[in-house]
Amino acid sequence: MSSGSVSKYQVPKWRVVIIYGVIVAVIGAILFRLVNLQILTTETWMDQAVDNYTQTIRDPAQRGIIYDRNGIVLARNVASYNVVITPANLPDDDGDIQRIYREVSELTGVPAGGPVTDETLDFAKLFSACIPGPTIADMVALGASLAPFTPVKITCNISEELARVIGERSVDWPGVSMEIEPVRDYPTGSLTANVVGFLGPIPATLQDSYEERGYVTNRDKIGYAGVELSLDDILIGRNGLRVVQRDVAGEVLRNLEPPVPTTPGNNVVLTIDARLQDAAEAALADEISFWNTFFGTNRISSGVVIAMNPKTGEILAMVTFPTFENNRMARFIPGYYYEQLLEDPRRPLVNNAISAELAPGSVYKLTTATGAFNENVIEPGEIVETPGKLVLCERFSPNDPCTEANSRPFVDWIYERNGVINEAGFGALDFFHCIAYSSNVCFYKLGGGFENEIEEGLGIFRLGEYARALGYGVKSGIQLPGEEDGLVPSPQWKRINTGENWSTGDTYIASVGQGYVLGTPLQVLLSGATVANHGKLMQPTIVREVQDNEGRVIPMWFNPEDFSLSQTPTPGGYQISPFTPNMKWDITQTSMIKEFSCEFGYCDETGVTKAVDPASVEAVRTGTRLAVTDSLGTLHDVFLETYPLATAVAGKTGTAEYCDDVAREANRCQFGAWPTHAWTLAYAPFEDPEIIVLAFAYNGGEGGSVAAPIVARVMQAYFELKSIQAAQVPGG
């Protein structure tokens, strides 16, 4: 071979360079990757490795119990028994597994199922736990594919007897066991549902905030209504925390950190007396049933009863009819039942005691009377002529001429005396008997004036001041969700909302609680309570105290502006635990009545405020007492003949014309024959009242005939319960 020839085994240098270059690059990449994994990003990969075997478990906290003022349980936690199967613990033999499925199916009624296919698994994925549909085989197979050591719920909330049977048989059923979980139970059910409320799943809109606080979506439940909602932060407790190590199959091996125990929710004692609540519901339901039977139709569709201690603000009973059964919401909210409640025009899910805005009718005359007396529109001995009808020259501005076109009749209510129907009015009345007889014509004149008899009248501006002083036009701040503020109308409000000027006729009908005036039943009750309590308006409350799980009272303040709770005083808040009477204001001491300078129908604020003369409140109280003691008083027959009480009672009735969507659809909004709501409020004992009761009946007719008997029966029940309780106390 010559020196210039090239061997066929000789590799070109460029190939060697490429090969070594590739080798170096691969080794370099491997080294870089090793350095990156083991040095540069060690913590990241170690964290991921830890996450792979670490699981955070939130143990559910026990929700607080709700009691009435006497210790009767209104909401509690009871054991719910669930049949569960842990896939990893089932036998290895398919025949044994199928035998277990069949035997469990025979006891529970859940289909055992056949061969598992992709189609059956897809079908099982559509259902949540405890919802009937999939077979046992499908549910277990689905669970095994996700986490074989996690128990699969086969059926839930079975009876205690069946739970015992399955518990005994589970010795022969590897993988089958009983799971016990707490479920909310309401022993008083629908009786207190509007106050207590119910629970539901954490909604998507609140999911992030609750998860940040350690709660589990699709497992933990929160309040949806009543005090379950408004006091949810007190009742819900705090979940426990366990950080555990698990293997690839999901089996828990050990705790990685010291577990944090659960903190049970605090208990709440309400001011409600369940016994009086029961009596109030029975009185309301019986009266509605009686009148509906009498008229041969479901004339009265709904109603409200509220009882309160006017000196402390404690709500003793709060009934709305119809209501709902909150036990049906215990495990999950049935879709068909919830839709049924939503579509009911009577709004059973709504607490109408605080949410219904209604024309108060003649009970609003307490407002007009207080203002008229305090503004010297009428003197104690002054006589007002009350014919059966008067004709008003209705003006929208002071310069409007008086013509036949703007002459409007205003009539009084027709009463019966000694079997004779009187359409001629009440004749000459003093201030006290205007209240006792509830003369519309008298209050038309007191509110809006009339010709030369009462030249000015109270007027709509001053009427609004006294209405707000008695509790209208603003939310009370009670610890219940859904409260409305009603409406105290004004000329400005009418111009903005209707595009029309205020008229003298508007003032007339506002003076008797009609027209644009709206109030909730609770506001109507508070107006009467202010008068009954000699001018002091107490903060209404539904909470008596908050206790920890050992019965110790926890100081608590409630802020009605944002429904926040605090263990320290907060601006705008008031103490709810332990119970302390909170006075909102005293109209005889607090300068809250604005003074106006009025001329030619136009009024301007003077910048001066004043309180109400105590004599004005006492004059109104005298009129409410005469409503019972005078033979023609609107409450005389009920409280002195039909339901006589041993204590002195005073009060006011109301009959309010209305025209809402329901009446309009029934073609009942006929001028001169409007349908009417029935109202009555009464308090006792007269000199030092300890209870005031309000009853409202939707489309009930006259308050003295329909609502007054309800109030009387509730009062009887209250004093009977008081006597029984006194007899049970040694030396009582």
HELIX and SHEET records of a PDB file:
HELIX    1   1 LYS A   13  VAL A   35  1                                  23    
HELIX    2   2 ASN A   36  LEU A   40  3                                   5    
HELIX    3   3 THR A   42  TYR A   53  1                                  12    
HELIX    4   4 PRO A   87  ASN A   89  5                                   3    
HELIX    5   5 ASP A   94  THR A  108  1                                  15    
HELIX    6   6 ASP A  118  ALA A  124  1                                   7    
HELIX    7   7 ILE A  136  LEU A  146  1                                  11    
HELIX    8   8 GLU A  160  ARG A  169  1                                  10    
HELIX    9   9 SER A  170  ASP A  172  5                                   3    
HELIX   10  10 GLY A  189  LEU A  191  5                                   3    
HELIX   11  11 ALA A  193  VAL A  196  1                                   4    
HELIX   12  12 ALA A  204  LEU A  206  5                                   3    
HELIX   13  13 GLN A  207  GLU A  212  1                                   6    
HELIX   14  14 GLY A  226  SER A  230  1                                   5    
HELIX   15  15 ASP A  232  LEU A  235  1                                   4    
HELIX   16  16 ALA A  274  PHE A  295  1                                  22    
HELIX   17  17 ASN A  326  MET A  329  5                                   4    
HELIX   18  18 GLY A  335  GLU A  343  1                                   9    
HELIX   19  19 ASN A  352  SER A  355  1                                   4    
HELIX   20  20 GLY A  361  TYR A  364  5                                   4    
HELIX   21  21 LYS A  365  ASN A  374  1                                  10    
HELIX   22  22 PHE A  431  TYR A  437  1                                   7    
HELIX   23  23 ASN A  440  GLY A  448  1                                   9    
HELIX   24  24 ILE A  460  ALA A  469  1                                  10    
HELIX   25  25 PRO A  491  THR A  498  1                                   8    
HELIX   26  26 THR A  504  SER A  511  1                                   8    
HELIX   27  27 PRO A  521  ALA A  532  1                                  12    
HELIX   28  28 PRO A  614  THR A  629  1                                  16    
HELIX   29  29 HIS A  636  ASP A  637  1                                   2    
HELIX   30  30 VAL A  638  THR A  642  3                                   5    
HELIX   31  31 ASP A  661  GLU A  665  1                                   5    
HELIX   32  32 GLY A  703  ALA A  707  3                                   5    
HELIX   33  33 ALA A  708  GLN A  728  1                                  21    
SHEET    1   A 3 THR A  54  ASP A  59  0                                        
SHEET    2   A 3 GLY A 240  ARG A 246 -1                                        
SHEET    3   A 3 VAL A 252  ASN A 255 -1                                        
SHEET    1   B 5 VAL A 152  ILE A 158  0                                        
SHEET    2   B 5 VAL A  73  ILE A  85 -1                                        
SHEET    3   B 5 ILE A  66  TYR A  67 -1                                        
SHEET    4   B 5 ASN A 267  LEU A 270  1                                        
SHEET    5   B 5 VAL A 543  GLN A 547 -1                                        
SHEET    1   C 3 VAL A 152  ILE A 158  0                                        
SHEET    2   C 3 VAL A  73  ILE A  85 -1                                        
SHEET    3   C 3 VAL A 176  ASP A 185 -1                                        
SHEET    1   D 2 LEU A 199  PRO A 201  0                                        
SHEET    2   D 2 LYS A 221  GLY A 223 -1                                        
SHEET    1   E 5 ILE A 315  PHE A 321  0                                        
SHEET    2   E 5 GLY A 303  MET A 308 -1                                        
SHEET    3   E 5 ILE A 691  ALA A 697 -1                                        
SHEET    4   E 5 THR A 676  ALA A 684 -1                                        
SHEET    5   E 5 ALA A 650  GLU A 657 -1                                        
SHEET    1   F 2 VAL A 384  PRO A 387  0                                        
SHEET    2   F 2 GLY A 425  LEU A 429 -1                                        
SHEET    1   G 2 LYS A 389  CYS A 393  0                                        
SHEET    2   G 2 SER A 407  VAL A 411 -1                                        
SHEET    1   H 2 TYR A 415  ARG A 417  0                                        
SHEET    2   H 2 VAL A 420  ASN A 422 -1                                        
SHEET    1   I 2 LYS A 536  MET A 538  0                                        
SHEET    2   I 2 MET A 583  ASP A 586 -1                                        
SHEET    1   J 3 SER A 564  SER A 566  0                                        
SHEET    2   J 3 MET A 556  ASN A 559 -1                                        
SHEET    3   J 3 TYR A 574  SER A 577 -1                                        
SHEET    1   K 2 ILE A 593  GLU A 599  0                                        
SHEET    2   K 2 TYR A 602  LYS A 610 -1                                        
END                                                                             
